[in-house]
């Protein structure tokens, strides 16, 4: 849900009764680079909204239309109304035209970046800053009691007596998210790997070391340039980084331990930089003596009520999930070795789509609202 908000309003009067209706659209036009890595969409029952800290690579959502009538009664429809943007703030961009920073927006708005968001006028804040900045923001701003926050950084993902954030993996914490005020959006690698292992943890089957290889597209690096992000290095190239010490390992372990308190095994994780743009493809290996048919049924049962995680009998590939909020999982047995393959779009299920999913749960919306997206490859 990061990127931009577009709002139109309509005032009608029928038989002496007045009605004020607002419509907000958030979208990514097909073919436009996936801009807006860190953005916060803010909206309030009076129809005002805004976006905070726009940076490239977390996409808008196609045809996501939020209709606000009176109190937070939201419904999402697939439509493209005439729209205009209310306000956006961005780091160091105050006063600039939005299209000067995000050139893919040229012709869509003449709005300029605002300096500060007005927290008392909104109901939801997507906090999309770096980890340290998220905590500084929480400490330096007076947060209205009604305001709900979804934080994209890793600052609040691990449980702490000092924080009241709920780890925002719906397949693990759906009920807690529904009742919460603050949600910590999970990491993209953590999402893909944890979803591949949760059914085993639920059934107390994680008794041996876990071996994970996962490759991520270039958008997983973010927007900041480095010697390993420019095209001439990344194209036709593959490399590893942060082997065994990736920053998502603690949240993976904490999620698994939540379901299997006895889990003490090591997780050997090798992340790869891929020579493609979007997606995470993950292979997990762990010893397990249970028959494959029974394991498949355990996974199907665990995710039976989840809208976005699916178990498939066929081998999977990235093109099935790019531009969707899905996680696909496939199981194979080779002797006592279980091979779990999982894949997601790192920008959607791994970041923004999961944030929208959490938003839907926070506001008691149908959880697929705005997220019925089709893979772009087919």
VOGU-3710 file (C-alpha; in Angstrom, 3 decimals, decimal comma):
1> xxxxxxxxxx> 0,000/0,000/0,000  2,999/2,299/-0,218  3,366/4,920/-2,802  0,587/7,395/-3,340  -2,938/8,167/-2,392  -5,438/9,772/-4,699  -8,650/11,220/-3,351  -11,900/12,538/-4,734  -14,906/13,729/-2,769  -18,612/14,062/-3,464
11> xxxxxxxxxx> -21,261/15,962/-1,530  -24,936/15,134/-2,141  -28,204/16,265/-0,603  -31,314/14,109/-0,878  -34,629/14,914/0,829  -32,903/17,235/3,245  -30,236/14,669/4,228  -26,620/15,435/3,425  -24,028/12,822/2,560  -20,274/13,284/2,106
21> xxxxxxxxxx> -18,342/10,476/0,410  -14,604/10,222/-0,197  -12,777/7,835/-2,503  -9,064/7,032/-2,254  -7,192/5,159/-4,988  -3,724/3,646/-4,669  -2,209/1,960/-7,691  0,854/1,001/-9,756  0,358/1,452/-13,505  1,576/-1,567/-15,489
31> xxxxxxxxxx> 5,038/-1,080/-16,914  6,047/1,703/-14,524  9,132/1,009/-12,430  8,250/0,020/-8,901  8,849/3,238/-7,096  8,200/4,393/-3,589  10,159/1,992/-1,394  9,175/3,603/1,863  5,863/5,324/2,081  3,219/5,821/4,698
41> xxxxxxxxxx> -0,383/6,138/3,702  -2,365/8,086/6,224  -6,100/8,351/6,227  -8,839/9,552/8,564  -12,619/9,338/8,721  -12,841/12,914/7,416  -11,346/11,727/4,154  -7,882/13,283/4,511  -4,863/11,149/3,795  -1,191/11,459/3,041
51> xxxxxxxxxx> 1,991/9,587/2,332  5,189/9,953/4,347  8,742/9,306/3,108  8,513/8,332/-0,534  11,485/6,378/-1,880  11,665/3,926/-4,805  10,955/0,216/-4,966  7,884/-0,590/-2,935  5,047/-0,444/-5,455  1,653/1,123/-5,410
61> xxxxxxxxxx> -1,251/-1,197/-5,762  -3,264/-1,545/-8,934  -6,853/-0,388/-8,615  -6,934/-0,240/-4,831  -9,883/1,969/-4,049  -10,781/2,826/-0,473  -14,212/4,359/0,006  -14,668/6,332/3,229  -18,192/7,237/4,338  -18,572/8,743/7,809
71> xxxxxxxxxx> -16,736/6,611/10,364  -14,050/4,198/9,144  -16,396/2,203/6,921  -14,118/1,151/4,089  -14,814/-0,966/1,065  -12,441/-1,668/-1,757  -13,523/-1,875/-5,385  -11,714/-2,362/-8,655  -12,056/1,057/-10,266  -10,104/4,004/-11,645
81> xxxxxxxxxx> -11,921/7,265/-10,837  -10,724/10,773/-11,636  -8,520/11,587/-8,683  -6,173/14,064/-7,064  -3,496/13,674/-4,425  -3,915/15,305/-1,007  -0,416/15,415/0,538  2,889/13,560/0,645  5,956/14,117/2,795  9,402/12,832/1,932
91> xxxxxxxxxx> 12,847/12,979/3,464  14,561/16,141/2,234  11,969/16,756/-0,475  9,790/19,401/1,168  8,581/21,909/-1,403  9,560/19,822/-4,426  6,997/18,628/-6,906  6,356/14,910/-6,518  7,066/14,219/-10,174  10,501/15,841/-9,805
101> xxxxxxxxxx> 11,494/13,078/-7,389  9,372/10,228/-8,764  9,436/10,913/-12,473  7,026/8,112/-13,301  4,302/10,294/-11,780  4,723/13,078/-14,323  1,343/14,306/-15,468  -0,564/12,646/-12,612  -0,243/15,372/-9,968  1,121/18,876/-9,495
111> xxxxxxxxxx> 1,265/18,444/-5,723  4,400/19,358/-3,790  5,916/17,450/-0,886  4,640/18,633/2,483  6,962/19,015/5,460  5,164/17,072/8,222  2,233/14,642/8,416  -0,712/15,620/10,602  -1,137/12,567/12,803  -4,293/13,806/14,499
121> xxxxxxxxxx> -6,134/13,749/11,177  -5,485/10,139/10,222  -6,374/6,646/11,428  -3,490/4,636/9,972  0,194/5,337/9,467  2,535/3,194/7,388  5,878/3,982/8,999  8,468/3,252/6,325  11,735/4,520/7,695  14,968/2,789/8,669
131> xxxxxxxxxx> 14,993/0,836/11,926  16,576/3,534/14,070  14,380/6,209/12,531  11,216/4,259/13,330  11,985/4,293/17,030  13,011/7,949/16,882  9,741/8,774/15,152  7,728/6,984/17,835  9,632/8,752/20,596  9,668/12,221/19,065
141> xxxxxxxxxx> 6,020/12,416/17,991  2,915/12,537/20,120  0,941/9,570/18,802  -2,840/10,093/19,029  -4,637/7,347/20,932  -6,804/6,451/17,948  -3,884/6,105/15,507  -2,820/2,648/14,329  0,687/2,108/12,951  2,260/-0,482/10,667
151> xxxxxxxxxx> 6,052/-0,247/10,774  8,079/-1,588/7,827  11,457/-1,648/9,584  12,877/-4,446/11,736  13,011/-2,223/14,828  9,917/-3,695/16,501  9,735/-7,214/15,056  11,193/-9,025/18,055  9,139/-9,224/21,236  10,061/-6,723/23,909
161> xxxxxxxxxx> 8,551/-5,613/27,191  9,226/-2,039/26,075  7,056/-2,207/22,940  3,471/-3,147/22,141  4,012/-4,121/18,495  2,564/-7,384/17,186  4,607/-9,308/14,621  2,568/-8,888/11,456  2,643/-12,337/9,864  -1,091/-13,027/9,444
171> xxxxxxxxxx> -0,571/-16,774/8,983  0,893/-16,816/12,496  -0,715/-13,927/14,398  -4,019/-13,139/12,662  -6,106/-12,835/15,841  -3,506/-10,764/17,658  -3,166/-8,417/14,683  -6,937/-7,880/14,581  -6,881/-6,703/18,182  -3,665/-4,696/18,019
181> xxxxxxxxxx> -2,814/-1,055/17,564  0,801/-1,346/16,390  2,031/-3,940/13,874  5,621/-4,751/12,872  5,627/-5,801/9,213  7,875/-8,899/8,740  11,016/-9,023/6,622  10,766/-10,412/3,098  13,190/-13,333/3,541  11,633/-14,040/6,947
191> xxxxxxxxxx> 8,176/-14,239/5,385  9,186/-16,683/2,651  11,220/-18,947/4,945  8,895/-18,900/7,954  5,828/-19,770/5,869  7,723/-22,794/4,604  8,313/-24,036/8,166  5,317/-23,025/10,296  3,300/-26,264/9,780  6,282/-28,316/10,940
201> xxxxxxxxxx> 6,691/-26,145/14,028  2,960/-26,410/14,750  3,310/-30,199/14,768  6,571/-30,152/16,800  8,573/-31,604/13,900  11,570/-29,231/13,884  14,072/-31,462/15,632  17,131/-31,183/13,346  19,182/-28,411/11,791  17,518/-26,474/8,979
211> xxxxxxxxxx> 19,345/-25,615/5,747  18,051/-22,706/3,680  19,107/-21,213/0,350  17,108/-18,240/-0,921  17,666/-15,899/-3,844  16,157/-12,411/-4,079  15,728/-9,934/-6,918  17,519/-6,607/-7,132  14,592/-4,662/-5,641  15,333/-6,381/-2,338
221> xxxxxxxxxx> 18,376/-4,142/-2,035  16,340/-0,952/-1,912  16,995/2,289/-3,756  20,442/3,234/-2,472  23,181/2,824/-5,036  26,282/0,751/-4,307  28,967/-1,104/-6,216  26,760/-4,224/-6,137  23,481/-2,667/-7,266  24,260/-1,026/-10,600
231> xxxxxxxxxx> 23,132/-2,788/-13,745  26,528/-3,733/-15,162  27,365/-5,689/-12,001  23,967/-7,160/-11,188  22,994/-8,244/-14,699  23,990/-11,838/-15,605  25,457/-12,285/-12,139  24,719/-14,162/-8,900  26,425/-13,822/-5,507  25,882/-14,597/-1,831
241> xxxxxxxxxx> 25,784/-12,111/1,032  25,554/-12,287/4,821  25,832/-16,119/4,940  24,668/-17,566/8,294  24,208/-14,096/9,852  21,355/-12,468/7,922  19,362/-9,974/10,007  16,078/-11,851/9,449  17,239/-14,974/11,282  16,163/-13,798/14,780
251> xxxxxxxxxx> 12,576/-13,135/13,685  12,417/-16,497/11,884  13,578/-18,279/15,031  11,185/-16,354/17,263  8,211/-17,228/15,020  9,077/-20,932/14,973  9,637/-20,987/18,732  6,216/-19,392/19,209  4,672/-22,616/17,879  7,351/-25,078/19,024
261> xxxxxxxxxx> 8,882/-23,899/22,283  11,355/-26,798/22,207  12,926/-25,609/18,946  16,679/-25,251/19,489  18,165/-26,352/16,176  20,432/-24,204/14,043  19,184/-22,456/10,910  21,889/-22,393/8,230  20,781/-19,660/5,855  22,625/-18,617/2,683
271> xxxxxxxxxx> 21,033/-15,599/0,924  21,751/-14,965/-2,761  21,542/-11,835/-4,881  19,728/-12,721/-8,091  20,062/-11,253/-11,576  16,331/-10,527/-11,837  14,188/-7,700/-10,492  11,468/-9,114/-8,228  10,801/-12,172/-6,150  12,282/-14,579/-3,585
281> xxxxxxxxxx> 12,794/-18,246/-4,374  13,648/-20,358/-1,348  14,662/-23,994/-0,789  14,597/-25,446/2,727  15,990/-28,825/3,716  15,305/-30,579/7,015  15,219/-34,207/8,113  11,763/-35,692/8,591  10,623/-39,337/8,632  6,918/-38,655/8,107
291> xxxxxxxxxx> 5,429/-39,753/4,769  5,055/-37,079/2,094  1,257/-37,501/1,813  0,878/-36,884/5,533  3,166/-33,852/5,427  1,234/-32,351/2,545  -1,978/-32,751/4,511  -0,412/-31,079/7,562  0,498/-28,082/5,398  -2,913/-27,963/3,720
301> xxxxxxxxxx> -4,639/-28,088/7,107  -2,426/-25,380/8,594  -3,101/-22,922/5,773  -6,733/-23,920/5,197  -8,064/-20,551/6,404  -5,334/-18,422/4,838  -6,129/-16,615/1,612  -2,635/-16,137/0,224  -0,535/-19,208/1,108  -1,109/-22,253/-1,069
311> xxxxxxxxxx> 0,322/-25,782/-1,148  0,812/-27,145/-4,651  1,723/-30,677/-5,793  3,673/-29,230/-8,728  7,070/-27,592/-8,791  6,817/-23,821/-8,443  8,568/-20,847/-10,033  8,841/-17,114/-9,437  6,672/-16,072/-12,364  3,679/-17,603/-10,583
321> xxxxxxxxxx> 3,901/-15,106/-7,724  5,435/-11,878/-9,069  2,894/-9,037/-8,787  0,760/-11,057/-6,343  0,423/-11,356/-2,575  0,734/-15,155/-2,767  3,170/-17,551/-1,206  3,389/-20,875/-3,023  4,837/-23,932/-1,257  5,851/-27,307/-2,685
331> xxxxxxxxxx> 7,067/-30,357/-0,739  9,295/-33,256/-1,836  10,786/-36,196/0,075  14,148/-37,801/-0,708  14,660/-40,559/1,844  14,437/-38,865/5,240  15,214/-35,441/3,771  12,288/-33,090/3,276  12,709/-30,419/0,614  10,413/-27,406/0,998
341> xxxxxxxxxx> 10,288/-24,892/-1,840  8,562/-21,553/-1,281  8,390/-18,361/-3,315  6,912/-14,875/-2,972  7,073/-11,435/-4,534  9,443/-9,567/-2,216  7,671/-6,260/-2,892  4,140/-7,549/-2,254  3,851/-10,570/0,040  7,318/-9,679/1,306
351> xxxxxxxxxx> 6,569/-6,009/2,020  3,694/-3,846/0,814  1,083/-6,516/0,175  1,586/-7,888/3,649  1,188/-4,374/5,042  -2,150/-4,028/3,222  -3,165/-7,457/4,543  -2,378/-6,239/8,051  -4,312/-3,041/7,425  -7,340/-5,084/6,394
361> xxxxxxxxxx> -7,138/-7,072/9,626  -6,694/-3,957/11,759  -9,841/-2,389/10,317  -11,926/-5,561/10,130  -11,962/-5,626/6,341  -12,112/-8,767/4,247  -8,465/-9,773/4,216  -8,085/-9,988/0,436  -9,319/-6,426/-0,072  -7,121/-4,729/-2,675
371> xxxxxxxx> -4,905/-7,795/-3,020  -6,593/-9,930/-5,659  -3,707/-9,365/-8,031  -2,752/-11,419/-11,070  0,790/-12,567/-11,788  2,248/-10,341/-14,522  4,015/-13,179/-16,332  0,899/-14,807/-17,760
//
